[in-house]
Amino acid sequence: MILKKKTIDSRLARIMAELILEDNLPIHMEIGRASGGNIDVLISYELEDEPAYLDLIDAILEPIYSL
């Protein structure tokens, strides 16, 4: 199992959670402490599910890069 702890913007965390639920991705996301508009998240997935995690990141970054 791969664990990644990140501190990200709370709006981005919400988008990630929505995409995980909508697409029924094999990714687990735990929400932690919030501070100043940022939130701590712990993301976990199995090694064989890493492509799904990378697709999730691409889906989030694509609109940002197109600006």
MDAnalysis code that builds the backbone (N, CA, C; Angstrom):
import MDAnalysis as mda
import numpy as np

u = mda.Universe.empty(201, n_residues=67, atom_resindex=np.repeat(np.arange(67), 3), trajectory=True)
u.add_TopologyAttr("name", ["N", "CA", "C"] * 67)
u.add_TopologyAttr("resid", np.arange(1, 68))
u.add_TopologyAttr("resname", ["MET", "ILE", "LEU", "LYS", "LYS", "LYS", "THR", "ILE", "ASP", "SER", "ARG", "LEU", "ALA", "ARG", "ILE", "MET", "ALA", "GLU", "LEU", "ILE", "LEU", "GLU", "ASP", "ASN", "LEU", "PRO", "ILE", "HIS", "MET", "GLU", "ILE", "GLY", "ARG", "ALA", "SER", "GLY", "GLY", "ASN", "ILE", "ASP", "VAL", "LEU", "ILE", "SER", "TYR", "GLU", "LEU", "GLU", "ASP", "GLU", "PRO", "ALA", "TYR", "LEU", "ASP", "LEU", "ILE", "ASP", "ALA", "ILE", "LEU", "GLU", "PRO", "ILE", "TYR", "SER", "LEU"])
u.atoms.positions = np.array([
    [0.842, -1.170, 0.000],
    [0.000, 0.000, 0.000],
    [0.892, 1.240, 0.000],
    [0.504, 2.218, -0.778],
    [1.238, 3.478, -0.862],
    [0.466, 4.535, -0.084],
    [1.153, 5.268, 0.778],
    [0.562, 6.357, 1.557],
    [1.229, 7.657, 1.164],
    [0.412, 8.683, 0.938],
    [0.943, 10.011, 0.627],
    [0.225, 11.016, 1.513],
    [1.012, 11.758, 2.281],
    [0.445, 12.810, 3.120],
    [0.742, 14.136, 2.448],
    [-0.304, 14.927, 2.240],
    [-0.168, 16.212, 1.562],
    [-0.929, 17.277, 2.334],
    [-0.459, 18.498, 2.228],
    [-1.208, 19.656, 2.698],
    [-1.591, 20.433, 1.451],
    [-2.892, 20.486, 1.178],
    [-3.364, 21.111, -0.055],
    [-4.486, 22.089, 0.244],
    [-4.799, 22.904, -0.733],
    [-5.904, 23.850, -0.626],
    [-7.197, 23.070, -0.374],
    [-8.028, 23.568, 0.520],
    [-9.246, 22.842, 0.884],
    [-10.183, 22.671, -0.306],
    [-10.192, 23.627, -1.239],
    [-11.046, 23.484, -2.432],
    [-10.546, 22.343, -3.307],
    [-9.242, 22.203, -3.408],
    [-8.662, 21.113, -4.186],
    [-8.968, 19.766, -3.532],
    [-8.926, 19.718, -2.217],
    [-9.258, 18.481, -1.501],
    [-10.702, 18.084, -1.772],
    [-11.594, 19.064, -1.811],
    [-13.000, 18.778, -2.099],
    [-13.163, 18.208, -3.505],
    [-12.472, 18.807, -4.473],
    [-12.543, 18.327, -5.857],
    [-12.006, 16.902, -5.950],
    [-10.892, 16.634, -5.274],
    [-10.326, 15.281, -5.279],
    [-11.322, 14.277, -4.713],
    [-11.935, 14.619, -3.591],
    [-12.899, 13.713, -2.964],
    [-14.087, 13.463, -3.886],
    [-14.575, 14.512, -4.546],
    [-15.704, 14.356, -5.464],
    [-15.338, 13.437, -6.624],
    [-14.155, 13.617, -7.208],
    [-13.736, 12.770, -8.325],
    [-13.554, 11.316, -7.891],
    [-13.008, 11.105, -6.708],
    [-12.826, 9.739, -6.202],
    [-14.179, 9.052, -6.062],
    [-15.157, 9.778, -5.521],
    [-16.489, 9.197, -5.336],
    [-17.219, 9.011, -6.661],
    [-17.203, 10.042, -7.513],
    [-17.925, 9.976, -8.786],
    [-17.413, 8.849, -9.669],
    [-16.102, 8.693, -9.731],
    [-15.503, 7.690, -10.614],
    [-15.267, 6.353, -9.917],
    [-15.661, 6.271, -8.636],
    [-15.491, 5.048, -7.849],
    [-14.048, 4.533, -7.944],
    [-13.115, 5.438, -7.720],
    [-11.695, 5.099, -7.826],
    [-11.233, 4.285, -6.616],
    [-10.275, 3.389, -6.812],
    [-9.763, 2.560, -5.712],
    [-8.737, 3.321, -4.863],
    [-9.128, 4.512, -4.441],
    [-8.240, 5.394, -3.681],
    [-8.958, 5.781, -2.396],
    [-8.243, 5.718, -1.289],
    [-8.808, 6.104, 0.004],
    [-8.202, 7.446, 0.405],
    [-9.054, 8.355, 0.855],
    [-8.584, 9.699, 1.220],
    [-9.128, 10.051, 2.596],
    [-8.229, 10.343, 3.515],
    [-8.621, 10.770, 4.857],
    [-8.312, 12.245, 5.007],
    [-9.279, 12.963, 5.546],
    [-9.149, 14.401, 5.744],
    [-8.673, 14.645, 7.172],
    [-7.692, 15.510, 7.303],
    [-7.138, 15.816, 8.615],
    [-7.396, 17.245, 9.036],
    [-6.413, 17.832, 9.638],
    [-6.487, 19.166, 10.224],
    [-6.508, 20.236, 9.132],
    [-7.368, 21.242, 9.336],
    [-7.448, 22.374, 8.413],
    [-6.849, 23.606, 9.080],
    [-6.176, 24.417, 8.262],
    [-5.553, 25.619, 8.792],
    [-5.311, 26.607, 7.665],
    [-5.859, 27.805, 7.790],
    [-5.596, 28.873, 6.832],
    [-5.969, 28.552, 5.396],
    [-7.059, 27.842, 5.177],
    [-7.476, 27.506, 3.822],
    [-6.841, 26.247, 3.272],
    [-5.913, 25.668, 4.014],
    [-5.275, 24.417, 3.605],
    [-5.754, 23.292, 4.505],
    [-5.624, 22.084, 4.006],
    [-6.087, 20.929, 4.771],
    [-5.090, 19.787, 4.589],
    [-4.877, 19.029, 5.645],
    [-4.008, 17.854, 5.569],
    [-4.835, 16.671, 5.078],
    [-4.321, 15.961, 4.089],
    [-4.996, 14.764, 3.591],
    [-4.002, 13.609, 3.555],
    [-4.507, 12.430, 3.800],
    [-3.729, 11.205, 3.678],
    [-4.392, 10.380, 2.585],
    [-3.641, 10.119, 1.530],
    [-4.157, 9.379, 0.390],
    [-3.470, 8.020, 0.383],
    [-4.256, 6.968, 0.227],
    [-3.676, 5.626, 0.169],
    [-4.294, 4.845, -0.982],
    [-3.461, 4.004, -1.572],
    [-3.910, 3.141, -2.662],
    [-2.913, 1.999, -2.806],
    [-3.342, 0.957, -3.457],
    [-2.469, -0.186, -3.718],
    [-1.557, 0.145, -4.895],
    [-0.404, -0.476, -4.941],
    [0.567, -0.209, -6.002],
    [-0.043, -0.417, -7.386],
    [-0.857, -1.449, -7.541],
    [-1.457, -1.708, -8.850],
    [-2.505, -0.662, -9.235],
    [-2.938, 0.158, -8.277],
    [-3.913, 1.215, -8.549],
    [-3.250, 2.566, -8.803],
    [-1.929, 2.594, -8.886],
    [-1.231, 3.861, -9.113],
    [-1.675, 4.562, -10.397],
    [-1.959, 3.855, -11.499],
    [-2.459, 4.562, -12.689],
    [-3.755, 5.340, -12.417],
    [-4.626, 4.802, -11.569],
    [-5.859, 5.519, -11.223],
    [-5.528, 6.794, -10.449],
    [-4.539, 6.727, -9.561],
    [-4.116, 7.909, -8.811],
    [-3.532, 8.961, -9.752],
    [-2.694, 8.541, -10.685],
    [-2.093, 9.484, -11.635],
    [-3.152, 10.093, -12.548],
    [-4.156, 9.304, -12.941],
    [-5.261, 9.839, -13.743],
    [-6.048, 10.877, -12.952],
    [-6.217, 10.642, -11.654],
    [-6.910, 11.605, -10.799],
    [-6.148, 12.926, -10.766],
    [-4.852, 12.869, -10.585],
    [-4.028, 14.079, -10.561],
    [-4.110, 14.801, -11.901],
    [-4.041, 14.050, -13.002],
    [-4.154, 14.661, -14.332],
    [-5.502, 15.342, -14.522],
    [-6.572, 14.706, -14.058],
    [-7.910, 15.281, -14.199],
    [-8.045, 16.585, -13.422],
    [-7.358, 16.681, -12.306],
    [-7.410, 17.901, -11.496],
    [-6.549, 18.996, -12.121],
    [-5.380, 18.633, -12.622],
    [-4.443, 19.629, -13.148],
    [-4.787, 20.115, -14.550],
    [-5.494, 19.318, -15.334],
    [-5.795, 19.694, -16.716],
    [-6.482, 21.058, -16.831],
    [-7.544, 21.339, -16.059],
    [-8.166, 22.671, -16.162],
    [-7.235, 23.801, -15.716],
    [-6.365, 23.507, -14.761],
    [-5.436, 24.533, -14.278],
    [-4.428, 24.877, -15.362],
    [-3.893, 23.857, -16.014],
    [-2.896, 24.086, -17.064],
    [-3.490, 24.743, -18.300],
    [-4.791, 24.593, -18.519],
    [-5.410, 25.163, -19.716],
    [-5.713, 26.654, -19.571],
    [-5.478, 27.228, -18.411],
    [-5.753, 28.664, -18.205],
    [-4.794, 29.540, -18.954],
])
